[in-house]
Amino acid sequence: MVPASFAGDGVLTMLSIGLAIMNCEKGVVILDEFDAAIHYSQLSTVWGFIAEMAREYDCQIFAATHSRECIDAAVQGVTDKKCQSDFAYFRLDRVDEEIIPTAYDADEIISAAQNDWEMR
């Protein structure tokens, strides 16, 4: 047995996310730029874990990122876990003085990722 703090920031981040989801059953968890502590090669695994935990605990996840790798990994992670129907992507754009939201369903964001379209 090794203290979790010896495993690194990525492991601590995953533990924190898992515990947050478990403590917010039928609730909402907000993740802000969590991917900064996760190595890009592990992001799709982390997203798969988040998708499974969110489904198990009936918890909505709102994640903010500026990382294209994180968005691509989210698509891969939820697809691997067959959770596409639980996934949506919202892009916020500033137009003049307004913030304009654009919603994309799972099929649209998967297609955008597969075709390497800019979606950030």
N, C-alpha and C positions, 0 to 999 in steps of 0.2 A: 504494500500500500504506500502510495506517494501522495502528499498533499496536492490538491488540485492546483494550487498556486504555482507549483513547480512545473506544471504541464504547459504553461504559456498563456498568452492573452487570448488566443483563438479558442482554447478549451474553456477558459473562464467565460468567454462571450457565449459559447454554446450552452454552457451550464446556466448562465443567467437568462438566456432566452427560453430555455426549457422550463426553468422554474417560474418565469414570468407567465408563460402560457398555462402552466399547471395551476397557478394561483389566480388566473383570470378565466376560469371555466365559464363558458357562455358570455364572455366579455370581449375586450379589445386590448391588444398589445401594440404599442407604437415603437418601432425600431428606427432610430435615426442614424444613418451612416454606420451601421453596425459592421459593415463589411471591411472597415479599415483594420480591424483586428484579425481578419480571416485571410489566410493565403488564398490567392485567386484560384489555385488548383483544387481547393476544397469547397469553393462556394456552392457548386451544384449539390454536393453532399449535404451541406448545411441547409440549403433551401429545401431539399427533400425531407430533412429532419423537421424543419419548421412546418412544412406542409402536413406531414403526418401528425405532428403534435397538435397543430391547429385543428385538424379534422377530429382527432381523438377527444379534444377538450372543447370542441365547438366554440373556438375562439377566432375572432377576426384579427388579422395582422395587417397593420399599415406600416410599410417600410419606405423610408425616404433614402434616395441615393443619387449620386451624380455619376456613378460608375457604370459604363456600358458592360463591363465584365460581370457586374452584379446582376444586371438586368438579364443578360444572356444566361447566366447561371440559374436565375430564378425560373426562367422558361424551361431549362433542362431539368432542374430539380423537381418541379411540379409535374413535368411530363413523365419523368422516370417513375414517379410515385402515383401516376394516373390520377392526378388531382387538377387537371386542366379546368374542369368545370368550377373549381373553387378559386380560380385565379383571374384577376383583372388588373389592368395597368392604367394609371391616370397620369397624364402629362399636364403640367401647369405652365402656361406661357403668359408673359406680361405683354399686353398690347395696349399701348398708350398708358393709361393709368389703371387699367383693369387687369385682373388675373383671369385668364380664360382656361377652364379645364376641358380636356379632351379625354374621353374614355375609350379604351380598347379592350375587346374581349380576348379570351385566351387564344382563339384561332388567329386573330389579327396580329397579336404580339408574337406568336410562334412563327407566323409567316414572315413578319418583319425581321425577326432574329435569323431565320433560315436564309433570307435574301440579303442579309447584311445592310438593312436600311437603318438610317439614323432615327432613333426614337427617343433620345434623351431630350 
